[in-house]
């Protein structure tokens, strides 16, 4: 058994008692250091060893000495002379190896037992592995989830963690290879029990193309064969599935349009005239109302290609009524009805069941006050009409902006003004009964609603697609943050899916002004603007991947 003699046991005849100047009792067994850091060690490579000395610092022999390492399987004793008996003043040695099998910082304790007072030694070591990003598509980047590194080309980094998640940029849908385990937000999770190689095999961006415009679009809608139509201040423009312009016709910026089931475009002008274009931008027919009208209303279509137009007739100075006109596929008036609940009537919504069996009209009615400039609110109502314009029922309420499904269901929205913005929403069945009524969490967004749409195709289940803008900080409602859009659920409940945010390249805010399902695969065409609605700084149109609505990022 190996032993070491303690030098100079007596001084002037007095025994040396370690720790005699301390208020606490002296340790009987002392390790020659309180702590030790083994430093960086590569996982699976050469381990590091360290020799520790244990001394019996008491004046008595210790009958039974033992040493052990506790706290981590990566620290182990490789040799040991501290066995049972240790005479007073004598020393023994223990060798400890650090051989990690997993990245990260690891710690343990070297403990000695055999006496009442024993101080352990704290052990620590850091294990690292190499993470190699071996390939990346052009224009992409790989970012470590702990922000420790970013690769814009194949790279190698030492990582001192047990796990690491890699993300691909810009925002989109990556395909990883090699050692990846897929996790939320399209991440690649690496379990670092050895050095890893990973490849970013492919990458799909959130949107497949973008077209910048001088002004924000007011309407986007699908056409046949993946083409789309856009209306903005320049007119009506058709784009192909890759975003290239097919044709364009000038129309008033005050116009509104709808695409029929046979892919024709019915455009409602401000004076009440309706012009229908075919899929190549050629005029099919024009309907002119028998008396002066205003398109302070809406235009919709059923699945048979019939067009329904809600407009106002009369004068703001005298009386103003709403008129609903049903037009055939050839632009011939099938029937019409006038709706007047007070002196002044203003439309705020129009919907039609896909089969044309019911039409829904939303309106607000006012009377004039003692001062002709004052308006006295009378009612805000939704009216369900028969296929020939007869009234089925009328319901009053605090309706906000409304959208209708092809099955006659309706959603009503009211924005709230707590930044970053939120909204209250209610979903009603075709009889006007509430299916759910809820609101987003105050102060938690996702933002205010500027655009809302349901699928325009009977083959798609009615899911609510919303878009809008975040309110900027403070109380100024005209300060915009990011634009946003998301699938917000169905008739069963408000169920927000992943929120997609849109930043302005100028940092001056953005918003979504219009959106639609572009096809049966649920690609989403989104139109919006940069800046604010009162001070726009250009517009955009983007075609988003269908996974944008369903996959967390």
Secondary structure, DSSP 8 states (H G I E B T S, - for coil): ---B--S--EETTEE--TTTTSSS---SEEES-SEEEEEEEETTS--EEEEEEEEE-SSS-EEEEEEEEES-TTEEEEEE---EEE-TT-EEEEEEEE--SSSEEEEEEEEEESSS-B--EEEEEEEEEEEEEEE--TT-EEEETTSS-EESSSEEEEE-SSEEEEEEESSEEEEEEET-EEEGGGEEEEE-SS-EEEEEEEEEESEEEEEEESS--SEEEE-GGG-EEEEETTEEEEE-TTS-EEEEE---TT-EEEE-TTS-EEEE-TTS-EEEE-TTS-EEEEE--SS-EEEEEEEEE-TTS-EEEEEEEE-TTS-EEEEEEEE-TTS-EEEEEEE-SSSEEEEEEEEE-TTSS-EEEEEEEEEE-SSTT-EEEEEEEEEEE-TTS-EEEEEE----EEEE-TTS-EEEEEEE-STT-EEEEEEE-TTS-EEEEEE--TT--S-EEEEEE--SSTTS----EEEEEEE-SSS-TT-EEEEEEEE-EETTEE-----EEE--TTSS-EEEEEEEE-STT--EEEEEEEE-SSSEEEEEEEEE-GGGGTS--
